[in-house]
């Protein structure tokens, strides 16, 4: 049943957001000692090894000729662009500002789904997503510094990530999710290798930096796999708003590791975000016809 698929897609989206948010925090911790190309390379090698082993274990390898499929190729290119722009921005702006702009992604994805995939998106769900985005702004309240060259890079990352998600929706169900994750990880790693020298050259790494990137590779793998599953299982208009759950993880990381205490505005914004996501799910269940048993 589609409702069951939407529920699983929602859960997978929440797990993906947890993985990506923790990864972003770990990457942010090393941006001062190495360039984006080196980060993509080192983290990518670790992630690629893990995902390739999983793909082999589950028999997910397919012919590389699949990469010539326009939808798969475009998805990989979009993922690479999203990675380069966002990692570059993390090193130049506060984590909160970058996160604030990134939360525009559900709007971009939902708009794209309505315009290019002809998915039905009623005005109530549009309104719920817009309200959720207002909640994001209340939580993070980006100041004038948020509108810089780095913020433009994050905006480019949002567009690229939206293209990635829409392409994921169009990939044949016969193509294993692990195959998509594996090829994406390898190509991002190779892109990082190419960019190391142009972006400043190789820098010595401390054990702390290596451990941070190792942990980032693990949680990134979680994000890669579950974002694919979420976008393939659930309707985009249902699972996309749950990207806002990354804010919960961001606040938790701030409290546990940076001694940050959320104020009343933060808690109000989080409440709005969670409410908008729950309303979207409830509205979806309500609009479906009841099937007699």
C-alpha positions in Angstrom: 0.0 0.0 0.0 1.1 3.5 -0.8 0.4 4.7 2.8 2.9 2.1 4.1 5.4 3.1 1.5 5.0 6.7 2.6 5.5 5.8 6.2 8.7 3.9 5.4 9.9 6.7 3.2 9.3 9.2 6.0 11.3 7.1 8.5 14.1 6.7 5.9 14.1 10.5 5.4 14.5 11.1 9.1 17.5 8.7 9.2 19.1 10.3 6.2 18.8 13.7 7.7 20.4 12.5 10.9 23.3 11.1 8.9 23.8 14.2 6.8 23.6 16.6 9.7 26.2 14.7 11.7 28.4 14.5 8.6 28.1 18.2 8.1 29.2 18.9 11.7 32.2 16.6 11.3 33.2 18.1 8.0 32.9 21.6 9.4 35.4 20.6 12.1 38.1 20.0 9.5 37.5 22.7 7.0 40.1 24.9 8.6 42.9 22.5 8.0 42.2 21.0 4.6 40.5 22.1 1.4 37.2 20.8 0.0 38.9 18.5 -2.5 41.0 16.8 0.1 37.9 16.4 2.4 36.0 14.8 -0.5 38.9 12.5 -1.3 39.7 11.3 2.1 36.1 10.9 3.3 35.2 9.5 -0.1 37.7 6.8 0.0 36.4 5.6 3.3 32.8 5.8 2.3 33.4 4.1 -1.1 35.1 1.1 0.6 32.2 0.7 2.9 29.5 1.0 0.3 31.3 -1.2 -2.2 31.6 -3.9 0.4 27.9 -3.6 1.1 27.0 -3.6 -2.6 29.1 -6.7 -3.1 27.6 -8.5 -0.1 24.0 -7.8 -1.3 24.7 -8.5 -5.0 23.9 -4.9 -6.0 26.6 -4.5 -8.7 25.3 -3.8 -12.2 26.8 -3.0 -15.5 28.6 0.4 -15.5 26.7 1.1 -18.8 23.8 2.1 -16.5 25.8 5.2 -15.8 25.1 6.3 -19.4 21.4 6.5 -18.6 20.7 10.2 -18.7 18.7 10.2 -15.4 21.4 8.3 -13.5 24.2 10.4 -15.0 22.4 13.7 -14.2 21.8 12.5 -10.6 25.5 11.8 -10.1 26.5 15.1 -11.6 24.0 16.9 -9.4 25.3 15.1 -6.3 28.9 16.1 -7.1 27.9 19.7 -7.6 26.0 19.7 -4.3 29.0 18.2 -2.4 31.5 20.7 -3.8 29.4 23.8 -3.2 28.2 22.9 0.3 31.6 21.8 1.6 33.1 25.0 0.2 30.5 27.0 1.9 30.9 25.3 5.3 34.4 26.5 5.5 33.4 30.1 4.9 30.2 30.7 6.9 28.6 29.7 10.3 27.0 26.3 10.4 23.7 27.7 11.4 23.6 30.1 8.3 24.4 27.2 6.0 21.8 25.0 7.5 19.2 27.8 7.3 19.6 28.1 3.5 19.8 24.4 3.0 16.3 24.0 4.6 14.9 25.6 1.4 15.4 22.2 -0.3 11.9 20.8 0.5 10.4 23.8 -1.3 12.6 23.3 -4.3 12.0 19.5 -4.4 8.2 19.9 -4.0 8.1 22.6 -6.7 10.1 20.4 -9.0 7.8 17.4 -8.3 4.7 19.4 -9.1 6.2 21.0 -12.2 8.2 18.2 -13.8 6.8 14.9 -12.3 3.2 16.0 -12.3 2.8 14.9 -8.6 -0.4 16.3 -7.0 0.4 18.9 -4.4 -2.6 20.6 -2.9 -2.7 24.1 -1.5 -2.8 22.8 2.0 0.4 20.8 1.6 2.0 23.8 -0.1 1.0 25.9 2.9 2.3 23.4 5.4 5.7 23.3 3.7 5.8 27.1 3.6 4.9 27.3 7.3 7.7 24.8 8.0 10.2 27.0 6.2 9.1 30.0 8.3 9.8 27.8 11.3 13.3 27.3 9.9 13.9 31.0 9.7 12.6 31.5 13.3 15.0 28.8 14.6 18.1 30.0 12.7 17.4 33.6 12.1 20.2 34.1 9.6 21.6 37.7 9.7 23.1 39.8 7.0 26.3 37.7 7.0 24.1 34.9 5.6 23.9 36.6 2.2 27.4 36.2 1.1 29.3 34.4 -1.7 29.2 31.4 0.6 25.4 31.6 0.9 25.2 31.6 -2.9 27.2 28.4 -2.9 24.7 26.9 -0.5 21.9 28.0 -2.7 23.6 26.3 -5.6 23.9 23.2 -3.5 20.1 23.4 -2.8 19.3 23.5 -6.5 21.7 20.6 -7.3 20.3 18.5 -4.4 16.8 19.1 -5.7 17.8 17.9 -9.1 19.4 14.9 -7.5 16.3 14.0 -5.6 14.0 14.4 -8.6 16.3 12.2 -10.7 16.3 9.6 -7.9 12.5 9.5 -8.3 12.8 8.7 -12.0 15.3 5.9 -11.8 14.0 2.4 -12.5 13.1 0.3 -9.4 15.2 -2.5 -11.0 18.4 -0.5 -10.3 19.5 -1.3 -6.7 19.8 1.6 -4.3 23.3 0.4 -3.3 24.4 0.5 -6.9 23.4 4.2 -7.0 25.1 4.9 -3.7 28.3 3.1 -4.6 28.7 4.8 -8.0 28.0 8.2 -6.5 30.5 7.7 -3.7 33.2 6.6 -6.1 32.7 9.5 -8.5 32.6 12.1 -5.7 35.9 10.6 -4.4 37.5 10.8 -7.9 36.3 14.4 -8.2 37.9 15.2 -4.9 41.2 13.8 -6.1 41.1 16.0 -9.2 40.3 19.1 -7.1 43.0 18.7 -4.3 45.7 20.5 -6.2 43.6 23.3 -7.8 42.1 24.1 -4.4 45.3 24.5 -2.5 47.2 21.1 -2.5 47.5 18.3 0.0 47.8 19.3 3.7 49.1 17.1 6.5 46.3 15.5 8.6 46.2 15.0 12.3 44.8 11.8 13.8 41.8 13.8 15.0 41.1 15.0 11.5 41.3 11.5 10.2 39.0 10.1 12.9 36.5 12.9 12.2 36.5 12.1 8.5 36.2 8.4 9.2 33.1 9.0 11.3 31.8 11.3 8.7 32.1 8.6 6.1 30.0 6.2 8.2 27.2 8.6 8.7 27.4 9.8 5.1 26.9 6.2 4.0 23.7 6.2 6.1 22.6 9.4 4.5 23.4 8.2 1.0 21.4 5.0 1.3 18.4 6.2 3.2 17.9 9.3 1.0 17.7 7.1 -2.0 15.3 4.7 -0.3 13.1 7.6 1.0 12.8 9.3 -2.4 12.0 6.0 -4.2 9.5 4.8 -1.7 7.4 7.8 -0.6 5.7 10.5 -2.5 8.0 13.5 -2.7 5.5 15.9 -1.3 5.2 13.6 1.8 8.8 12.8 2.5 10.4 16.1 1.5 9.1 18.2 4.4 10.7 15.7 6.8 14.1 17.2 5.8 13.3 19.7 8.5 14.1 17.1 11.1 17.7 17.9 10.5 17.1 20.9 12.6 16.4 18.7 15.6 19.7 17.0 15.1 21.5 20.4 14.7 20.1 21.6 18.0 21.0 18.4 19.7 24.6 18.5 18.5 24.8 22.1 19.6 23.6 21.2 23.1 25.8 18.1 23.5 29.0 19.3 21.9 29.0 23.1 21.8 27.2 23.9 25.0 24.5 25.8 23.2 21.1 26.4 24.9 18.1 26.9 22.6 16.1 30.0 23.4 12.3 30.5 23.2 12.5 31.4 19.5 14.4 28.2 18.7 11.9 26.1 20.5 9.0 27.9 18.9 10.5 27.4 15.4 11.1 23.7 16.0 7.5 23.3 17.2 6.3 24.9 14.0 8.5 22.7 11.8 7.4 19.5 13.5 3.8 20.5 13.4 4.0 21.3 9.6 5.5 17.9 8.9 3.0 16.0 11.0 0.1 18.0 9.3 1.4 17.0 5.9 1.4 13.3 6.8 -2.0 13.6 8.4 -3.4 15.4 5.4 -2.1 12.8 3.1 -3.7 9.9 5.0 -7.0 11.9 5.2 -7.3 12.5 1.5 -6.8 8.9 0.5 -10.0 6.9 0.0 -10.9 4.3 2.7 -10.9 0.8 1.4 -13.5 -1.5 3.0 -12.1 -4.6 4.5 
